[in-house]
Amino acid sequence: MKRINFKLYFTSLLLVVGFVSCTDLEIEETDSIISTGFQGLADPSSTVDELYNRVRGQFENQGNRHSFMEVTADAAIVPTRGTDWGDNGLWSSLHQHLWQPDHAFVIGVFDEWNANQLLASQVMDSRSSPSSSNIGDASFIRALSMWTILDFYGQVPFRDVTLPSSSIPEVLSGQAALDFIMNDVDTAISNLPNAGAQAGDANSRGSVAAAKFLKAKILLNKHVTLGGSPDSGDMAQVIALVDDIASEGYALQAGYFDLFRDTPDNETIWSLPSGVGNVIFNGLHYNSLSQGGGGWNGFATLAEYYDMFEGDPNSNRMEVDFTPLDGQEERRGGVPPMGDGVLEDSQVGNGFLVGQQFAADGTPLTDRAGAPLTFKRDFLDGDGNPNIINNDETTGIRVIKYNPRYGAFNGHKIIFRYADAHLMKAEAMMRSGGDPTAMVNELRVLRNATPLGTVSEQDLLDERGRELFAEAWRRQDLLRFGQYTRDWLFKASGSVNNDTYKLFPIPAAQLLANPNLVQNPGY
């Protein structure tokens, strides 16, 4: 494309020179065919709407960002079942840490979140005459988008909209990138509204609490971004920011799975009207229910992740009213033996689905071959060997956080939640030499889990895994606790303890388009 533009410009220049040699015409700036570049938005408010629509779709997607956070970690796996979910290694390469620069999600995440940054910059440009509200929203989304790119790729191309559109974006990394992002966060805090807890639809836009949550999250992960150890000053800021959020009325709330319904609560800091159908259907079996055409029989979790929760490792049953039958804590959920009258054709449980699954009238469900539909701990191929490929329809424990009984495609996806902030504060205390035990136990008692005598780093990481499963933070947590490169089921042997995979590669097309980008080590 650049070559074509150059040829057009050169040809036009020759024509202009010809005119000048034969006439006395004066050439005006407006005679050039070269674009003057960005000149401002006519309606920045509608562009802010477009920004939120884009982000809504990006969080709705089960691939891209979600899979980077969950499938590349120990929390989710997408085995091949016959020909289903093979996709030329699209999913298995994430869990095994074998992705390359041409991976579709590597390209997709880079393109999507960088595009957010450009659109937000156009809103914030003075030539767009943005309102204070516009600036608050745009700076919030730009900070989130640039931090997402920095977290995944280690470097952020930034296009200055005041420069000609033909200019090559500069690339920010390390402290310079963090400084830029944190300035945006502070701008957002100064311009966004104080929405307050239980604000309903107001929580679908940025707020002071959401921006402070983002700032705390960035500070907590800062030592991963820059290298080295956590800074005590940063940890003090995390604690103060979480306290600020609590002062607005956000708090821990009982009734764990009720939080993931489309009703206001005290815990949700920021949610989006993203459809939750993907995270419902991607793990359910084809025969789990007829709603939405049935499940897609893909996503599952590792037995080692499930085993972090209290309860019988081989059984996870509950009454129709969700009373646990196998000694499990509330967050592990369970499988009821018959329906509650809400779902007509099935009885999909909450949390982690293992063992026999049931129809609404209590009849045991079967798979498509007529065998009992029993979700199993292990991933075995047709020869009975552990394998990520050639699994049957029933391998793997399935995960349900948004239950289809409350609407399979309801638009209510939680992005920031106070329980996460609560655990961030506990972690910041621990990294500052304090004791997080009381804070962790406050949450555990609320979730009907046994209090811990003391809380170690491993305990805190596990507690985050129990509280925040399937909420797309696991990769980041494992990195922060030094466990992202450890071994787990089916990880490639050459990827274990391999720091290459702490970052994703820069897509090849981006390296060609922007010489300021440098490929990450190991790719």
Secondary structure by P-SEA (a helix, b strand, c coil): caaaaaaaaaaaaaaaaaaaaccccccccccccccccccccccaaaaaaaaaaaaaaaaacccccccccccccccccccccccccccccccccccccccccccaaaaaaaaaaaaaaaaaaaaacccccccaaaaaaaaaaaaaaaaaaaacccbbbbbcccccccbbbbbbccaaaaaaaaaaaaaaaacccccccccccccccccaaaaaaaaaaaaaaccccccccccaaaaaaaaaaaaaaaaaccccccccccccccccccccccccccccccccccccccccccccccccccbbbbccccccccccccbbbbccccccccccccccccccccccccccccccccccccccccccccccccccccccbbbbccccccccccccccccccccbbbbcccccccccccccccccaaaaaaaaaaaaaaacccaaaaaaaaaaaacccccccccaaaaaaaaaaaccccccaaaaaaaaccccccccccccccccccccccccccaaaaaacccccccccc
